[in-house]
Amino acid sequence: MTCNKRKNQEESSSSDSDESTRVASSFPDEVLERVLAQLNSHKDRSSVSLVCKDWYDAERWSRTHVFIGNCYSVSPEIVTRRFPNVRSVTLKGKPRFSDFNLVPPNWGAQIHSWLLVFAAKYSFLEELRLKRMSVSDESLEFLALAFPNFKALSLLSCDGFSTDGLAAIATHCKNLTELDIQENDIDDKSGCWLSCFPENFMSLEVLNFANLNNDVNFEALERLVSRCKSLRVLKVNKNITLEQLQRLLVHAPQLRELGTGSFLQELKACQYSDLKSAFHNCKNLNILSGLSEAAALFLPALYPACANLTFLNLSYTALQSGELADLLIHCPLLQRLWVLDTVEDKGLEAVGSNCPLLEELRVFPADPFEEDVVHGVTESGFLAVSYGCRRLHYVLYFCRQMTNAAVATIVQNCPDFTHFRLCIMNPHQPDYLTDEPMDEAFGAVVKTCTKLQRLAVSGLLTDLTFEYIGRYAKNLETLSVAFAGSSDWSMQCVFGGCPKLRKLEIRDCPFGNAALLSGLEKYESMRSLWMSGCKVTMNGCRLLAKEMPRLNVEVIKECESDDSQVDKVYVYRSVAGPRRDAPSFVLTL
Amino acid sequence: MSVQLEHDYIGLSSEAASSMEGSERKTGGLNLNLKATELRLGLPGSESPERDNGVGVLKSLLVVSRAKRGFSDAIDGGSGKWGLSGNGGSDTELCKGGNLFSPRGVNGGGKGGGSECNNQNTGLGGPVLKDGVVPQSPKPLQEKKSQLSAPAAKAQVVGWPPIRSFRKNSMASHSPKSDDDAEGKSGSGCLYVKVSMDGAPYLRKVDLKTYGSYMDLSSALEKMFSCFTIGQCSSQGVPSRDGLNESRLMDLLHGSEYVLTYEDKDGDWMLVGDVPWEMFTESCKRLRIMKSSEAIGLAPRAMEKCKNRN
């Protein structure tokens, strides 16, 4: 279709050569806009906008959702000027390593300046999804008051706000359909915010307060749930008891996503059977999470609801292998599973046996900082899953031991990996059987998994790993490196060999200025680079900044130590120029 | 205060702490790691006490640090939970706890510095906590909480393993190895909880899963703590199980002298025996054999809470 359109334009342009420079398309603009409005992927839209000016214009007028992967890469003014009709914005702020406390507090990524511009230009804004942004209560209140059509708020891994801000949202957003508060650093003052929803408010479709700790008023919650007939996602916090959960389920059997409370309470027989029958009536459940203190005793109550489950998030549940096995038998359609390593290898064997449709597995460590633990998962568990779940393409695996041979077998079993994130928790740990580096493991991954987009490496790794990556990982977009590599050659290989690289984050590796500068040609086609704990110096960073003026090269200086050593540097492309809100410890070169 | 952060709850050095925990875990039993009691102990800011006075300081240390860790939560929330008009919320130095055992410092007036910490060998069964002073220091507890990523053993690397702070903190609150909070694994094959007895120089650990009822538990505790009767104490050596009449222990445990209490998942101190056994094992985090003089005001609250629960 693309070719035809272009051809039509060229034909008409040749016959209208005397007309004004603006080519009259044989397709009226409105039709083009209508067609383009069907496009949702922002990558597709970016491509479309590059075709020609008409298409660029049609695209910008028809874009209603804008995704900004780095809030400093562009300014709100630029965004609002280019896209006048946006109703939904997704913004990501801090570098990903801020999730692990590597970015100092008050670094930036404040939403407020964006809201001020949006209030003027996007007064009809409906949705705001933020990740790793700093959000204040003041901003939330402003949001609640300035946008009368506001419908959906999602905050993931954000900080700076308290439950007061949520109260403002609940109070003022008359058309709210979605309130999704996930894993934020929130000042959890009280559960009163829930009671702020007006009694006649009934539009809610998504409510997620699973990560808030204070009690909400249960009666208010129950009334809210029973009023909101379109509710499809409900994730409550751990204070909600089983009995209360049962009452909620009775009001909302239409739920598609459920996050339970702690799933622990002494129940009488009749209460238990009520619970079981409430679950039985939830025939549409696709996603289940919560279960933060699930007692094995009560898990069977869930079984009737598991027939259509595609995503089971048990990553906050200290489940044992047998309990997991019993549960999985009832989840034949499972595609995504998140668990804690308390299930151990035996539990993962059960995964391999019972989940043939599994596509994604994440195994989190229950005791990440405990040295002496003999529990957790090993290479055997991973192997067992790979034998049973051939469709596996996304894995996040925290373990304490791994071997090159196991990984090689795993990727032979599952060659379709798009996301391979392996975290051997002890830095610099070799193959525990052969004592060799883990180079061959990741070599096998990149050689076999040609569709690989995201890779996180760990264990003892030399430059060879990165040679392999540069040579084979042609679709790689995101690479995370920690405690790895022997020299600058590693990075040179990666920059030289990975054409689609967009995000590179490195910590505690022996890479210096040569490594940093080897990416000179690359950084403008990438979203960002993070390097911390490496051997980069101020001179290297200054040189980079000088050679590439369209990059922001930001050095984070925390202590007064050696001026020339750079502990943390963050490099990203931007059309907005250097940050104007940088705190004193961020130096833009 | 930084010194204190690196020590575990009884002020042992890191290696001892991890080896002690490690050996307990491995043996799975109720062995006492003698190494633990051989190490020098000291309250933050103070010199290690002389060996002979070990008992008194150990005791005061235990009370103090228990208070820091276990009671602070309970006490912070409301004064007088123990029937004591406490300095709830006041930033008393931990060391003040030491003063409790000195004749002078009973009412907690004046912040005793470390050097004031008294090595009173008051002996067991003597007056422990007096009215008006509750040794606790909310600040260290919070600092410790914010450093959940720094366990006793190795120096931790910032942000490694790469787990979001949120997840780290959530898991830590019901992690079995977490320093401060839950000491028991939930839903697994064993459920170790610490048992302290007022006046005893060291704590014990019991696996609640090995008992089927309150009777089993209390008789096991009697045997375990049989050596810690009034006037008798041994800070060295395994507690002797012979030569102590159990009936005296029964008195101690069920009679007027001592009360068996436990800390539940919410951090509240409850009287043992009110709830069904299974519910108790699911929610018990620690046990404390408490002097009944301190337990005033405990029972009514425990009843209230159970009512709310059921």
Contacts between the chains, C-beta under 8 A, distances in Angstrom:
chain1	res1	chain2	res2	distance
A	97	B	159	6.7
A	97	B	162	8.0
A	99	B	162	7.5
A	99	B	164	4.7
A	99	B	165	7.0
A	100	B	158	7.5
A	100	B	159	3.1
A	100	B	160	7.2
A	100	B	162	5.0
A	100	B	163	7.3
A	100	B	164	7.3
A	100	B	165	7.6
A	101	B	149	8.0
A	101	B	158	5.8
A	101	B	159	4.9
A	101	B	165	6.3
A	102	B	158	6.6
A	102	B	159	4.9
A	157	B	164	6.7
A	157	B	166	7.5
A	183	B	164	6.1
A	183	B	166	4.2
A	183	B	167	7.2
A	184	B	166	7.2
A	185	B	165	6.9
A	185	B	166	7.1
A	211	B	166	6.6
A	211	B	170	7.7
A	264	B	282	6.4
A	265	B	309	8.0
A	266	B	275	7.5
A	266	B	276	6.4
A	266	B	278	7.5
A	266	B	279	4.7
A	266	B	309	7.6
A	266	B	310	7.0
A	292	B	170	7.6
A	292	B	174	7.5
A	293	B	174	6.5
A	293	B	186	6.1
A	293	B	187	8.0
A	293	B	265	7.8
A	294	B	187	7.2
A	295	B	186	7.8
A	295	B	187	6.3
A	295	B	282	6.3
A	296	B	187	5.8
A	315	B	167	7.5
A	316	B	167	7.9
A	316	B	170	6.1
A	316	B	171	7.5
A	318	B	174	6.7
A	318	B	185	7.2
A	318	B	186	5.9
A	318	B	187	6.0
A	318	B	188	7.2
A	319	B	187	7.2
A	320	B	187	6.3
A	320	B	188	5.9
A	320	B	189	7.7
A	323	B	187	7.2
A	340	B	171	7.7
A	342	B	188	7.3
A	364	B	163	7.0
A	364	B	167	6.8
A	364	B	171	7.9
A	365	B	161	6.6
A	365	B	163	7.1
A	366	B	171	6.0
A	366	B	175	6.3
A	366	B	176	7.9
A	367	B	171	7.8
A	367	B	175	5.8
A	367	B	176	7.3
A	367	B	177	5.3
A	368	B	161	4.8
A	368	B	163	5.5
A	368	B	168	7.1
A	368	B	171	7.9
A	369	B	149	6.1
A	369	B	150	7.7
A	369	B	151	4.7
A	369	B	156	6.2
A	370	B	151	6.6
A	370	B	177	4.7
A	371	B	18	7.2
A	371	B	151	7.8
A	371	B	153	4.9
A	371	B	154	6.2
A	372	B	18	6.7
A	372	B	21	7.8
A	372	B	22	4.9
A	372	B	25	7.5
A	372	B	153	7.8
A	373	B	177	7.6
A	398	B	161	6.2
A	398	B	163	7.8
A	423	B	161	5.7
A	423	B	162	6.6
A	425	B	161	4.7
A	427	B	157	7.0
A	427	B	160	6.8
A	480	B	162	7.9
A	482	B	160	7.0
A	482	B	162	7.4
A	507	B	159	7.6
A	508	B	157	7.6
